[in-house]
Amino acid sequence: MAGIAAREVAQALRSLSQAARGVAANSSDPQVQNAMLECASDVMDKANNLIEEARKAVAKPGDPDSQQRLVQVGLGPWVAVG
């Protein structure tokens, strides 16, 4: 189950990357290009942080600090998208 979820997340991030590059390539405004690529990069960085924290939380299922950190880091991608 976790393997399927990981593949789906990886595919979603690849799709995001491709879409951001496509939008940037089709814009003639350098500011739009940069903003699109920076936003996509920020989302992907935060998603990577979330994946790493999820791995740590799985390794320590009863650790309240790991769980709290996972909750905090979990908000990152949503904030970056919003």
TORPA-4810 file (N, C-alpha, C, O; in nm, 3 decimals):
<nodes>
NODE_1_0.081_-0.120_0.000_0.000_0.000_0.000_0.086_0.126_0.000_0.059_0.221_-0.074_M
NODE_2_0.190_0.128_0.084_0.277_0.245_0.090_0.354_0.263_-0.040_0.379_0.375_-0.084_A
NODE_3_0.390_0.150_-0.103_0.460_0.158_-0.231_0.375_0.220_-0.339_0.425_0.297_-0.422_G
NODE_4_0.247_0.188_-0.339_0.154_0.245_-0.437_0.140_0.395_-0.414_0.143_0.474_-0.508_I
NODE_5_0.125_0.434_-0.289_0.112_0.576_-0.256_0.238_0.653_-0.295_0.230_0.764_-0.347_A
NODE_6_0.354_0.594_-0.270_0.480_0.660_-0.306_0.491_0.678_-0.457_0.535_0.783_-0.504_A
NODE_7_0.450_0.577_-0.533_0.453_0.590_-0.679_0.356_0.697_-0.726_0.387_0.773_-0.818_R
NODE_8_0.239_0.704_-0.665_0.141_0.805_-0.704_0.191_0.946_-0.672_0.170_1.038_-0.751_E
NODE_9_0.255_0.963_-0.559_0.311_1.093_-0.523_0.422_1.131_-0.620_0.429_1.244_-0.667_V
NODE_10_0.509_1.035_-0.649_0.618_1.062_-0.744_0.562_1.101_-0.880_0.613_1.193_-0.944_A
NODE_11_0.458_1.033_-0.925_0.397_1.065_-1.054_0.333_1.204_-1.052_0.343_1.279_-1.149_Q
NODE_12_0.268_1.237_-0.942_0.206_1.369_-0.929_0.313_1.480_-0.932_0.292_1.584_-0.993_A
NODE_13_0.425_1.456_-0.867_0.533_1.556_-0.869_0.596_1.568_-1.007_0.633_1.678_-1.048_L
NODE_14_0.608_1.457_-1.078_0.657_1.463_-1.216_0.561_1.543_-1.303_0.603_1.626_-1.384_R
NODE_15_0.432_1.519_-1.285_0.331_1.593_-1.361_0.336_1.742_-1.330_0.326_1.825_-1.420_S
NODE_16_0.353_1.775_-1.204_0.366_1.915_-1.164_0.487_1.979_-1.232_0.478_2.089_-1.285_L
NODE_17_0.598_1.909_-1.229_0.720_1.960_-1.290_0.701_1.983_-1.440_0.741_2.087_-1.492_S
NODE_18_0.642_1.887_-1.508_0.619_1.900_-1.651_0.523_2.014_-1.683_0.545_2.091_-1.777_Q
NODE_19_0.418_2.025_-1.604_0.320_2.131_-1.627_0.382_2.269_-1.603_0.358_2.362_-1.680_A
NODE_20_0.462_2.282_-1.498_0.526_2.411_-1.469_0.622_2.449_-1.581_0.627_2.565_-1.623_A
NODE_21_0.699_2.353_-1.628_0.790_2.382_-1.739_0.712_2.419_-1.865_0.753_2.507_-1.940_R
NODE_22_0.600_2.352_-1.887_0.517_2.384_-2.004_0.460_2.524_-1.998_0.463_2.598_-2.097_G
NODE_23_0.409_2.562_-1.883_0.355_2.698_-1.866_0.466_2.800_-1.884_0.447_2.901_-1.952_V
NODE_24_0.580_2.776_-1.823_0.692_2.869_-1.834_0.738_2.882_-1.979_0.769_2.991_-2.026_A
NODE_25_0.744_2.770_-2.050_0.789_2.773_-2.189_0.692_2.846_-2.280_0.733_2.902_-2.382_A
NODE_26_0.565_2.846_-2.245_0.464_2.909_-2.329_0.435_3.054_-2.292_0.349_3.118_-2.352_N
NODE_27_0.506_3.104_-2.193_0.489_3.245_-2.154_0.603_3.327_-2.212_0.718_3.284_-2.213_S
NODE_28_0.569_3.444_-2.259_0.673_3.534_-2.310_0.722_3.630_-2.202_0.817_3.706_-2.224_S
NODE_29_0.657_3.626_-2.086_0.693_3.716_-1.976_0.793_3.646_-1.883_0.758_3.547_-1.818_D
NODE_30_0.916_3.696_-1.876_1.016_3.632_-1.790_0.976_3.626_-1.642_1.013_3.532_-1.572_P
NODE_31_0.900_3.725_-1.596_0.854_3.723_-1.456_0.757_3.608_-1.432_0.763_3.543_-1.328_Q
NODE_32_0.669_3.584_-1.528_0.574_3.473_-1.516_0.650_3.340_-1.520_0.621_3.249_-1.443_V
NODE_33_0.747_3.332_-1.609_0.828_3.210_-1.620_0.897_3.180_-1.487_0.890_3.068_-1.436_Q
NODE_34_0.964_3.280_-1.433_1.036_3.261_-1.306_0.943_3.229_-1.191_0.971_3.140_-1.110_N
NODE_35_0.832_3.300_-1.184_0.736_3.276_-1.075_0.681_3.134_-1.082_0.669_3.067_-0.979_A
NODE_36_0.648_3.087_-1.201_0.594_2.952_-1.217_0.696_2.848_-1.172_0.663_2.755_-1.098_M
NODE_37_0.819_2.863_-1.218_0.922_2.765_-1.185_0.960_2.769_-1.037_0.985_2.665_-0.976_L
NODE_38_0.963_2.889_-0.979_0.994_2.901_-0.837_0.884_2.840_-0.751_0.912_2.772_-0.652_E
NODE_39_0.759_2.863_-0.788_0.647_2.807_-0.712_0.648_2.655_-0.719_0.631_2.587_-0.617_C
NODE_40_0.667_2.601_-0.838_0.672_2.456_-0.853_0.788_2.397_-0.775_0.775_2.292_-0.712_A
NODE_41_0.902_2.464_-0.778_1.018_2.418_-0.704_0.991_2.418_-0.554_1.030_2.325_-0.483_S
NODE_42_0.924_2.521_-0.506_0.890_2.532_-0.365_0.797_2.418_-0.323_0.817_2.356_-0.218_D
NODE_43_0.697_2.390_-0.404_0.604_2.280_-0.374_0.680_2.148_-0.369_0.659_2.067_-0.279_V
NODE_44_0.767_2.126_-0.466_0.841_1.999_-0.470_0.938_1.987_-0.353_0.955_1.878_-0.299_M
NODE_45_1.002_2.096_-0.313_1.090_2.092_-0.197_1.012_2.058_-0.070_1.056_1.977_0.011_D
NODE_46_0.898_2.120_-0.055_0.817_2.094_0.064_0.759_1.952_0.062_0.746_1.889_0.167_K
NODE_47_0.725_1.902_-0.055_0.679_1.764_-0.066_0.791_1.668_-0.029_0.767_1.566_0.036_A
NODE_48_0.912_1.699_-0.071_1.027_1.616_-0.035_1.047_1.615_0.116_1.072_1.510_0.175_N
NODE_49_1.035_1.732_0.179_1.047_1.739_0.325_0.939_1.653_0.392_0.966_1.585_0.490_N
NODE_50_0.819_1.658_0.338_0.709_1.579_0.394_0.738_1.430_0.382_0.715_1.354_0.476_L
NODE_51_0.789_1.387_0.268_0.823_1.246_0.248_0.929_1.202_0.348_0.919_1.095_0.407_I
NODE_52_1.031_1.284_0.367_1.137_1.251_0.463_1.083_1.241_0.605_1.118_1.149_0.679_E
NODE_53_0.998_1.335_0.644_0.941_1.331_0.779_0.847_1.211_0.796_0.839_1.153_0.904_E
NODE_54_0.776_1.175_0.690_0.689_1.057_0.697_0.773_0.931_0.719_0.734_0.844_0.796_A
NODE_55_0.885_0.921_0.652_0.976_0.807_0.673_1.022_0.801_0.817_1.025_0.694_0.878_R
NODE_56_1.059_0.915_0.872_1.105_0.920_1.011_0.992_0.880_1.107_1.015_0.808_1.204_K
NODE_57_0.871_0.928_1.079_0.758_0.897_1.166_0.724_0.748_1.161_0.686_0.690_1.262_A
NODE_58_0.737_0.687_1.044_0.711_0.543_1.032_0.816_0.464_1.109_0.785_0.360_1.167_V
NODE_59_0.938_0.512_1.109_1.046_0.444_1.181_1.028_0.453_1.333_1.076_0.367_1.407_A
NODE_60_0.958_0.557_1.379_0.933_0.577_1.523_0.783_0.601_1.544_0.743_0.713_1.574_K
NODE_61_0.702_0.497_1.530_0.556_0.517_1.534_0.500_0.572_1.665_0.395_0.636_1.664_P
NODE_62_0.568_0.551_1.775_0.515_0.600_1.902_0.576_0.731_1.949_0.543_0.779_2.057_G
NODE_63_0.663_0.788_1.870_0.734_0.910_1.910_0.649_1.034_1.883_0.625_1.069_1.768_D
NODE_64_0.603_1.100_1.990_0.518_1.219_1.970_0.589_1.333_1.898_0.525_1.409_1.826_P
NODE_65_0.721_1.346_1.916_0.794_1.451_1.846_0.794_1.428_1.696_0.777_1.522_1.618_D
NODE_66_0.813_1.303_1.654_0.809_1.271_1.511_0.671_1.298_1.454_0.658_1.351_1.344_S
NODE_67_0.569_1.261_1.529_0.432_1.283_1.483_0.402_1.432_1.470_0.340_1.476_1.373_Q
NODE_68_0.445_1.510_1.568_0.421_1.655_1.565_0.496_1.719_1.449_0.443_1.807_1.381_Q
NODE_69_0.620_1.677_1.428_0.699_1.731_1.318_0.634_1.697_1.185_0.632_1.780_1.093_R
NODE_70_0.581_1.577_1.173_0.512_1.536_1.051_0.391_1.625_1.024_0.367_1.665_0.910_L
NODE_71_0.317_1.656_1.127_0.201_1.744_1.112_0.246_1.883_1.065_0.187_1.941_0.975_V
NODE_72_0.350_1.935_1.127_0.400_2.068_1.091_0.451_2.071_0.947_0.418_2.162_0.871_Q
NODE_73_0.531_1.972_0.910_0.587_1.967_0.775_0.477_1.938_0.673_0.487_1.979_0.558_V
NODE_74_0.375_1.866_0.715_0.265_1.831_0.625_0.190_1.952_0.571_0.128_1.945_0.465_G
NODE_75_0.195_2.060_0.643_0.129_2.181_0.596_0.207_2.252_0.486_0.150_2.332_0.411_L
NODE_76_0.335_2.223_0.475_0.422_2.292_0.380_0.374_2.289_0.236_0.361_2.396_0.175_G
NODE_77_0.346_2.172_0.179_0.301_2.170_0.040_0.170_2.248_0.019_0.152_2.314_-0.083_P
NODE_78_0.080_2.238_0.116_-0.048_2.308_0.102_-0.028_2.460_0.101_-0.090_2.532_0.024_W
NODE_79_0.060_2.506_0.189_0.089_2.649_0.196_0.157_2.695_0.068_0.127_2.802_0.016_V
NODE_80_0.249_2.613_0.016_0.320_2.649_-0.107_0.226_2.657_-0.226_0.244_2.741_-0.314_A
NODE_81_0.125_2.571_-0.229_0.029_2.571_-0.340_-0.066_2.689_-0.327_-0.102_2.752_-0.427_V
NODE_82_-0.107_2.717_-0.205_-0.207_2.820_-0.179_-0.160_2.955_-0.211_-0.233_3.052_-0.194_G
</nodes>
